[in-house]
Amino acid sequence: MKELLPYLPKPSHYLGNEINSVHKSMDAVSVRIGLAFPDMYEVGMSYLGQKILYKQLNDQPDFSAERIFAPSIEAAQIIRKHGETLCTLESDTPLKDLDILAFSLTHELCYTNILYMLDLAQIPFYARNRKGQWPLVIAGGGAVFNAEPVADFFDLMVLGDGENALIYIAEAVRHAKTSGQSKDDLLFRLKGLPGIYIPSYFIPEGQGGLKAEYEDYKKAFKAVVHDLNDVNFPTDQVLPHGKIIHDRFSVEIARGCTRGCRFCQAGSIYRPVRERRVSRVVDIINQGLKETGIEELSFLSLSTGDFSALEALFQQSFTRCQSEQVAISLPSLRVGSVNENLMELIARIRHTHATLAPEAGTQRLRDVINKGISEDELLDHTEKLFRLGWSGVKLYFMIGLPTETMEDMDGIKDLCLKVLETGKRAGKRLQVTASISPFVPKSHTPFQWERQAGIEEVREKIGYLIDLFRRHKKLNLKWHDPEMSLLEGIFSRGGRELSSVVEKAYHRNQIFTSWTDHFRLEPWMDILEESGLKASEYLRSRQDTEILPWDHLDCGVSKKYLLTERTRAFEEKITADCRYQTCRRCGICDKDGSASRLPDSKNRKIDNILNQKHRDQDDTICQEELNQSDLTSKSHHYRVWYEKKGLSIYLSQLELQSIFERAMRRSSWPLTFSKGFRPTPVISFGQALPVGVASMAEWFNVYVRESMTSDEMVKGMNRNLPSGLKIFKVENLSLGRKQVQASSEKFAIDFNVRQDELEKLKMIWEKFIASKEYIVEKQGKKRLAIKDLRPLIADYFWDKNQLKLTLSWEKDYLSPVFVVQSIFKDLASEKFMITKLSQIMR
């Protein structure tokens, strides 16, 4: 695919040369693995699970793991037009030549994108049709705990933690290759391992159930990493080209949650709670910031505020982050789980967005779902946020929850107004946003048997909220598409009968279904009807005696426990967090004489692993005086000259800004930061070089707080730049903001054409040079502009198939690509290559 880079939109997403990407010789490895994420680069590069597996696999000398993302629709059209197939980023290997193709399934609306990627790779959709030399196609991620709607497409799935399971699979593939085993032999050998689910070993039968083919393999149990401290965490995370959805250094401080929210699937399938040691997390942070230079740190877990030593962790990492202007974000915060000490520290670096999830508008309904927070706790939390400088907060709610009444709907508006009032007391001008999502029942939860509200019911409730919120200017209401939630609900509790629905939907171009601008419900409903299926059958409530499509997939939490929690929900009873309170015997842990239901517990005890027995935020900790040095001082000003060649010509100016900033951070430059709400390094660039144009002479200016030698600046940066970018000179500048710019620039244009075509181009050029003026139209951001290109040509000469020219920018600046394409109107973009040779400064 690399030869298609000149044609692809966002070509930087296909380069594979990002900092920290791993490139191995294919001759030196025995197993080649593709880690596939069924969404676009900017989404997939945000996914921590892929980064963890990328590290685990590439740490093995004999294995090579490479990344694949779903190309945009426009990119896919170009791939097909040129007869190419989907390839890995790092080595450009066609997916059909891999040994293992591993998909991460994080939600149900990505299912047609699996087929989209297989189709682009020219790999058969169904596992039964992939005999012989096809790669082993596997899946993991949260959605596989009911992945029956796509089970027919996969050779196997991994339930639970994938770090060890994927190593086992790769080792088994290596053994199969050396011993000449068939795929059937390979799968049979794998079936007894923790976390391995082989769909073909379970045959559909009546009532939606599945019959196990083997007596000793009637259930697939999830795999568990018993202690996160035993597995390596990726500190050298791949740095993306361009802006991605969550562009931060994410550190998984804990896995699992025992809060017990009754709607939450993750709270069931990722038990028990396993915290990393504080000392280990601090090491990861220090090393990770050094190896990435990322400007935002995120403490990641399902419930970050419940980390038992969060305050100690925060204080031990704060000084480093403060001194380098690295923001710290704490996603997944439960109301009241962060004390005022931590809020003050966060506010001293940068304010990140404040999001809280009361989920329901009344205390009664919050007790039904076991949210475990009170209204007073929420209002106390938001009052502190506003007092410490936050100017807005987003509150997440669900509608359509079991037992919901109109009083609960009114409670959403009432609660938002009370939150708004806490901000007024702090003297703030602020906005409160309520984000509404329809409730979707999920497998392995106490609410897996409940009904899901239909589209019309959800629309009526959203309309009711719109009317309530319309009267309040400082309240903002957003909502998730009810049609999208309907489709999610169908697949979250569906069975294998839906695999043909997924295939038909793909053939009707229903891809990127989780993107609102691509989503259409009507084709899905048509396909369901054609298949003799009804959406209402998937939305209905279930009897607790019914066979469920996921009964053979065991996350360790017993059905008895789920039914008990369901009963407690309707009794409006709260169940306390078992990590700090009484064990409720859910089935996961080896505790109090009760064995874990997971077979993996035979090798090692499964239990919650905490840094301490209760949260340190509940104690009074002596807070150290943390003085902030002045990061805005301007001691020296430098102009840094660099080359941009090879694959890096496809990097845009915005992408380069991020690359250079992070390279300077990794090189320990004492950068000067701007003042204000979100401080950034004080850097300025010259005229933006168009994507696809090479350059021997680009520059940027940067202020620093301390003097540096040119030698250390050049060497340090060149160790931290992707291939094709190279610093070659550093100049001292005055401290003034206004600096000398290029008055003209020299370019070489290489034409890749036949000799007769070259002669025609020279005739066009001579005609252009002979003209007194050459008027063209150029569409600006707001209006159409008239430009004369002739005065731009200061000098030129031909050297065989290369045109060298000097463009003068004294009166106007235009993109050199625009100039060439305006003169040689019929010349295709792949027929010429532009290189900037030098800049003339005046």
N, C-alpha and C positions, 0 to 999 in steps of 0.2 A: 504493500500500500504506500510505501514511502515515495514512490515515483508520482503519486497522485497529489502530493502536498500542494503544488501550485494551483490546483483546482478546488481543494477542499475548503469549506468555510471553517473558520477557527482552526487553521492548520496546526497551531501549537499544541492542540489537544491530541495530535497523532505523532508527535516527534519522538516521545519515549526517552528523551535525553535530560529529563529533569534532574536536579541535584538530588543525590541519594538514591536514584534509581539503580537497580542492580543489573549488570550485564555480564553474563557468563558465556564461555565458549560452549556451544552445543555439543561439541565433540568431547567435552570433559565431563558431561553429566549423563546420567543414565535414565532419569525421569524428568520429563518436561511438563510443567503444570501451568495452565492458564487460569488466573483468578478473574472470573467474569462478573461484572456488575451490570444488571440489565437496566441501566439508565445512562444518561449522558455523563461525560467527564466531570462536569462541575458538581454533579450530585455524588457520583461514585467516589471521587477523590476526597469527599468529606467523610466517607464511611470508615470508621476506625477498625471494624472487623477485618476488612481487606488488608489494612496496614499490619495488623497483628499476624495474620497468616502469611503475608509476604515476608515478614521477618523470620517467622518460624521455619518456613520452607527453605528460604535462601541461606539460612545459617547452616543448612546441611550441604556439605560440599558436592554431594552426588545428585542434588535436586536443583532444578531451576524453576522459579515461579515468576511469571510475567503477568502484566495487567491487560485487561480488555474491558472497554466500555461500549455501550450502545452508541453507534454513530447517529448523528442527526439525520432526519429524513433526507435533507439535501445531500449530505455526504453519502448516504446509502445509494442514492440515485447515481452519483458519480462513480461509486465502486462498481455498481452493476453495469453502467454504460461502458466502462473500460474492461469489463470481463475479469475483474479482480475479486478476491475473497477477503473476508474479515481476518485481520492478523493481530498478533500481539503487539504491544507498543514497543517493548524493549528490543526485540530481535527481528520484528516484522515476520514472524513465523505464522503461516496459515493455521487457523485453529484446528483444521482437520488433521494436521500433522502432529498435534500434541498427544501426550499419553493420557493426561487427565484434563478435563475442562470442568472447572468447579464454579458454579453459580452461587451468588449470595442472594437469598430471597428474604427481603426485609419487610415486604408487605404484599397484599394480594393483587394489587392493581398493576403489578409488573409482569404478569404471567404471559401476555402476548409478546412482550419484549424478549422473552426467552426464545420463542420461535423466530422472532425477527433476527436475532443474532445467529441462531443455528442456520437459518436460511441464507444469510449473508456469508456464512462459513461453508455452505454447501454440505451440511451435516444433516442426515435424516432426523426428523422430529422424534419419532417413537423409538424407545429403547429396543423393542422387539425387531426393529428394522436395521439396527446397527450391529451387524455381525462382522467378524473379521478384524480389520485394522483400524476401525474407528476409535477415537479416544473414549475413555471411560467418562461419561457425562454424569456429574454428581451435583448435589445441591446441599446447602446448609443455610442457617439463619433462622430467625424467629418464626417465619411463616411455615417452615417445614413441620411444625407440630400439628398442622392440618394442611398438608400439601397434597392431599388426594386429588384435587382438581388438576394437578400437573404431574402426578406420580407416574403416569404412563410415559412421560418424556425422559425420565431419569433412570440410569442404571442403579444408582443407590443414592441415599440421602444421609446426612449426618445430623442427628438430633443432639442438641446441647452444645457444649464447648468443643470447638473444633481444633484447638492447638495440637493435642496429641492424636486425635482421631485422623486428621489429615496426614500426619506423619506415618501412622500405621498403614493407611491406604497407599501412600506413595511407596512404602517399603514392600507392600504386597504386589504392587504393579511391577516394581523392579524385579522381584522374585519371579513373577509370571513371565516377564520378558526373557529372563535368562534361562528359565526352565522350559519355555515353550508352552506354558499353560494357556488354555482358552479363556475367554471372558467368563464363561459359565463356571469354569473351575475357580477362577479368581473370586467371583462373587460368593461361591459356596465357602471358600476359605475365610472370607471376611464376615460372614453372617453372625459369628459368635462374638465379635468385638463390641465393646461399649459404644453406643451411639450410632451403630450401623443399621439402617433400615433399607431393605432391598424390596422395592414394591412388587417385583415379579414373583416373589415368594408368598404373596397374599392375593388370593383369587376372589374377585367380586362374587357375592351370592345375594340372595333375596334380602329384602328389608334394609338395604343399604349397608349390609355387613360385609366382612371379608373373611375368607377361610384361609387359615395358615396352611402352607404346603408341607411344613415340617413340624413334628410334634415338639421338638426342642427349640422352636423359634416361632412362638405364638404371639410374642410381643417384641417390639423394639424399644429398649430403654435408652434414655439420654446418657451421654458421656458427661463426666464432671471433672474439671480441674479442681482437685481438692484444695490446693493452696496456690493463690496467684503469685506468691513469692518464689515458687518453683519454676515459673516460666519467664522467659525473657520478654521484655516489653520493648517495642521499637522506639528508640530515641532518635534514630536517623530516619525519620519519616520522610517520604518522598515529597519534595516541595512542588506544588502545582504550578503550571504555567497559567497565569491569569487568575481571576477571581472565581472562587468556588463558593458553594452554599455556606459551609462552615470552615472558614479559612483560619484555623488556629491549631496550636499544638495541644492536642487532647491527651490527657493522662487518665487512664482508667484506674481510679483510686480504689474502687471496690466493684464487685460483681454480685448481682442478686439483691433482692429486696424482700423483707418480711413484714412490711407495713400492712399488707393484706387488703389493699383496695379490691373490692369484689368484682370490679369490671376489668381489672388489669391482667392481661395475659402474661406480660413480662414478669410480674410479681410472682407468678406460679412457676413458669418454665425455667427461670434462672436461679431459683433457690439452690443451696443456701446462700447466706451473705458471706462473702469472702473479701476481707479488706487486705490491701497491701500494707506492709509495715511503713510507718511514717518515714523512717530513714531511707527505705528503698524508694519511696515516692520522691523524696527530696533529691536523691541521686539521679533519678530519671529526669526530673525537671531541669536540674543543672546541666546534665549531659544533653538533654533534648534541646534546650535553648541554645547551647553551644553549637550543636550540629545542624540546627535548622534556621536560627535567626528569626523565628516567627515572633510577631509582636503581640500575640494574644495567647494566654494560657488558659486551658479549660480543665477543671477537675470534673471528671466524668464518672457517673454512676447512675443507677436508677433513682437514687435518693441521696444526693450528695450531702445535704444537710444532716443526714443521720450517720455519717461517718464518725466513728467514736472519738477520733482524735483530730477533728477538722481544724479546730482553733490552733492546736500545736503545729499542724501541717501548714496552715496559712502563715503563721508567724515565721516559720523556718524558711519559707519560700518568698516571703514578701520583700525582704531587703533586696534580693537579686532582681526581682521584677521591678521594684521601684527605681532602682539605679539605672535600669535600661529601658524604662518606659514600656514595660510589658504589662498589658492589661490582664486581669484575672477575672474569668467568668465562672459562675457557679450555676450551671444548668440543672434542671430537675430538682429545684428546691421546694421543699414542703414548707407551707406557712409556719413561721415560728421556729424553723430549724436552724436559722442563722442568727446569732445574737448581735447586739449593737457594736461590740468590739470589731467583729469581722466586717460589718457594714461600713464602719469608719475607715478601715484599712482599704477596702475596695474603692471607696470614694476618693481616697488620696492618690490613686493612680489614674484611673479613668472610669467613668460611669458606663457600664454596659446596660443593656436593656433589662428592665425589671419585669419578670413574668412570674405569675403565681397561678396555682390551679386549685381553686376551691371546689370546682367540678359541679357543685349544686348551690342553689340560691338560698336554701333553708337548712337549718340545723337538722331537722328531721331527715331530710333526704341525704345529707352528708353522713348521718349515722347509718342509713340503709346501705350506702356503698362503702362504709367503713373508712371514710376519709380521715377521720381522727384529728380534725381541727375544729376549733370553735370560731364563731364570729369575732369575739373579742381578740383572739390571737391574730386573726387576719388584719383587723383594724390597727392593732398595736404594731404589727409588722409594717404596714403601709405608712403609718405615721412616721416611723423611724426612717423609712426610705425617703420620703419627701423632705423631712427635716435635714437629711444628710446630702441633699442635692439632686435627687432624682426628680424629674419633672413629668414623668408619665409611668403608667403601669398597665400591663395587659393581664386580664383575668380570663382563664380558660374555664368554660362550662360545657356540660353535656346536656342535651335534651333527649327525651324519650327513655329516660332511665326507669327501671321497674318501680312501680308505685307512685310515679310522678303525678302531681296535680297542678291545676292552674295557680294555686298558691305558691308552688315551687317556681313557676315561671315568673310570677310577680317578684319573688325573692331575688331573682337575678338582677333586676333593675334596682331594687331597694338596696341590695348589697353594694352595687356599683356606686350608688349615690352616697352611701356611708363611707366608702373608700375615698370618694371625691372630697368629702367633708374633712377627712383627716389631712388632706393636702392643703385645704384652705386654712386650717389651724396653723400649718407651717408657713403660711404666707406665700404659697407657690401658685403660679399660673400653670395649670397642668391639664392633662387629658387622661381619661380612664377608658380603656378599650375592653369590651367584652367580646371574646372570641368563642363562637358557638359551634359545637360539633354534634351531630346526631350519634346517639349510642349505638354501637355495633357489637352484638354479643360475640365473644371469642371463645375458642376451645380452651379447655383446661382451666376454666374460671368458674366460680360459683354461679355466675350468670349465663353459663353456656346453654342452659335450657330455656332462657327467657325469649320473649318475642322481640322483634325489632320493628319499630314504627315504620309504616309505609311512607311513600313520598308525599302524598297529600296531607297526611297528619303532620309530618315534619314541616312542610311548607306553611301550614296553618299556624304552627307554633312560632316559626321564624317571623311570619307576618305579624303575629301578636306582639312579639318583642320589638319589631321595627316600630310599631305604633307607640309602644311604651317609651322607647328611647328617643323618638322624634322630638319629644318635648324638652329634651335636655341637651343643650349645645355642647357641653363638655363631656358628654358620654358618646362613645363611638361604638358601633356594633358591626362586627364581622361574623361571617358564618361559612361553614364548610358546605360545599355543594351537596344537597340531599340526594341527588341522583348518583353521585359518586359513592356516597355512603351506602346506598342501596346495592350497588354492584359489589362493593367490598363485603357487605353482609352475605350476599349469595355465595361468594367464594370462601368466606371465612368459615362457613359451616357446611360446605358442599362436599360431594364425593367424586368418585372417578367418572361418573357420568358427565362431568363438566369438561373433561379433557377435549372432547370433540367440539364443545362450545368454544373453548379457547382457540382451537385450530381454525374453526370457521371464522371467528372474529378476526384472527390475524389475516386470513385471506381477504377479509373485507377492510383491511387497512386500519384496524383498531389497535394502534400501538401508542406508546407513551400515554397510557390511559390515566395516569396520575397527574398529568399536566392538563390544567383546565382548558387551555387553548386547543388541545387535541381530543378531549373527551367528548363522546357522544353516546348517550344511553340507548337510543332507538335501535341501532344495529344489534346490540346485545339482546334486547327484548325480542327482536324479530328472530334471532337465532334460537333463543330459548323456546319460543313458540314452535318453530320449525322442528325442534328436537323433542317436542312433547313434554317440555318442562315448564313449570310455573314459578315465577319469582316468589309468590306468596308462600309456596311450600318451604322455601329456605328462610323466610322471615318469621314463620310461625313459632310458637312456643313448643317445647318438647316435653314429653313425659320423662320422668327420671328413670324409667325402666326401658326406654327406647335404646336401640343400638345406634351409636353415633359413629360417623365415618372415621373418627380418630381414636376409637377405643383401643386399638392395637398399638398406639403410639403413646408411650408412658414417660411423662416428665418427672415421675417420682411422687407427685402429690396425689394422694388417693382420692377416689370418687367419694368415699365416705366423708372425708374432710370437706370436699367441695359442697356436698349436700348439707352438712352441718352448718357451714358458713352461709349457705343459701337460706336455711331456716332462720339463722340469727339475723339475716338481712331483713326478712319480713317481720321479725320481732323488734327491729330497730335497735339491735344490740351491737355494741362496739367490741371488736376483738383486738387486744393489745399486740404490739410488736413483740414477737417471741425472742428477738435478739436481746432485748432488755427486760422482758417480762416472761410470763409462764409459757412453756412449750405447749402448743396445741396439737401436737402429734399429726402433722400434715402428711408424714410418710417419708420425708426427705432425709432427715438426720438420724444418726445412731445416737440416741439420747435417752437417758433415764430408763435404761433397760429395754428400750424399743429399738429394733433394728431398722435400718433404712430399707426401703423397698427397692432400691437400685442395686442390681447385681454388682456394680463397680465397688460397692462398699465392702465387699469381701477382701479386697486388697488393702484398703485403707479407710479409716473412719471418716464418715461424712458428717460435718457439723459446721455451724457458723464459726467464722474466724474473725475476731475483732482485735483491735489494738488495745482496747481496755473494756471493762465490763459496763461502763456507762459513759455517756457523751461528756467530753471535756468542756463543752460549752455550758454544761450545767454547773460547772465549778467556777470559782473566781480565780482567774489566772493573772499573775503579775505581768502586765503588758510593758514590754521594753519601749524605751523612747526611741522612735525610728525617725531620724532626721533626714530630710530630703535635701540633697545637694542641688545646686542650680544647674539644671540641664538645658537652660535656654541661652547660656553664655556663648558668645562667638569669639573664639580666640584666633582661629585661622580659617581661611577660605581657599579651597582648592578647585582646580579644573582637572577632571579625570578623563583622559582620552582612551578610547577603546575601539577594537575592531569587532565587526559583526559579520560572521561568515558561516558557511556550512548550514546545518539545520537551524541555527539560530536566526537566520534571515526571516524565518516565519514567526518570530516573536514580535508582538505589537509594542508600541511605546508604553502603554499602560502595564503590560506584562514585564517589560524591562525595568520599570520603576520598582516593582515589587522584588524582582530578582536582585537588583543592585542593592536595595535597602537591606535585604536579608543577607546578602553576601558581606556587606559592611558590618552588620551585626555579628556575623560568624567570625569575621576578621578582627573583632574587638575594637572597631573604630569608636572614639569618644564623640559620638554624633551630637550635634546641637538640635534641640527639639523646639518646635513652635509652642506658643502659649495657647491657652484656651481649653475647651471641653475635651477635645481628642487630640493631644499633642502628637505631631509627626516629625520625622527628620526634615531639616531645612535643606531641600535638594531642588535644583532646577535643571531642566534639560533644554537642549537646543531644539531646532525644528524637528518634528516627528518624522522619522524615516518610514516610508511606506512598507508594509509587510511584503516580503519577497525580494526586497532590495538589499544587496550586500553593501558593506561599507568598510573602508580602511581607516576612517577618521570620523568617529562620533565622540561626543563629550557630554558630561554633566558636571554641574557645579555643586559643591557640598560644603557646608559649614561644620566645623568640629570645635570641641572645647579645649583640645590640647594639641600641641605641635606633633607632627608625625613626619618621618623621613619618607622620601619618595620611594626608596627601595622597599621598605616594609609595607607600604601601601600597595605597591604593584604586586609583590610576591604573595602577600596575604590574600588579595582579591582573586588572583588567578588560580589559587587553590580552591576557591569557593564559587567559581562560575561554571555554568554548563558549557559543553563543547561548542565551539564557534564564537564564544565571547572571550575577549582577551584584552586586558589593560596593558597599554604600552608606554604611557607617559602620564606624569602628574605635574601640573603647573601651579605655582603660587599666585593667588589673586589678592586684590585689595579687599577690605571688609565691606565695601559698598555692594549694594544689590545689583546696580547697573554695571554690566560687564560687556566687553567687546564681543560682537557677534560676527558670523560669517557674512561677508558682502557678496561672495560668490563661491561656487563649489565646482569641482571637476568630477566628471563622471565618465565611465566607460560603458558602452552599450554593446554587448555581444549578441550577434544575430545568429540563430540556429536555423539557417535556411539554405536552400540550394543556391548555386551560383547565379542562375538566371533570376531567381527571386531577389537575390542580393542586388543585382544590377537595377532591378525595378525600384528597390528601396532607395538606392543612391540617386536615381532620377527624381523620386519624390522629394528627397532631401534637397537636391539642388534647386528644384522649383520653389521649395519653401524658403531657402536662403536668398533666392533672387527677389522674393517679394518684399515690399516695403512694410507691409503689416500682415498679420495672420490672426484674424479675429475668430475666437471660439466662445462658446457658452459654457459656463461652469455653474452647476447647481450648488448653491451654498445651503447652510442649514435653514435659512429663512427665505432666501430669494435667489433668483437666477442672476448671475453676474456675467458681464462681457469682459473678456480678457484678450489682450494682444500678446501672442507668444513670441513674435519676432525680436522684440528688444531684449528678451531673456538670453539670447545666444550671444555670448561674448567672444567665443572662439571655438574652433572645431577642427578636426582632421580625421581622415579615414586611415585605418591600419588593417588591411585585408577585410575580414568580416566584422571588424570592431570600429565603432564610431566613438571617438573621444571628443567631449565637448565641455565647455565651461559655461555654466548657467549663472547669470547675474541676478542677485536678489535685492539690488539697491532700490528698485521701485516696487517690486512685488515678489511674493513667494508663491510658487505653485509646486505641487508634487511632481517629481521627475517622471513618475509613471504616467501621470495625466498629460504631461508635455509630449512624451513619446507616443502615447496612444492617440493623441489629438493630431499629430503630424502623420503617423503611419496608421491610418484609420482601420485598415483591414488586416492589420497584423495581430495574430492571435497571441495571447499573453505567454504561451509556452514557447514562442518563437524568439523571445529575446530575454536577456538577463542584464540588469543594471547593477553596476557597482560604483559607489562613491569612492573616489580616489583621494581627494584632499579637500580641505576647506581653506579659503583665503580670508583672513580676519582683518577687519579695518574698523 
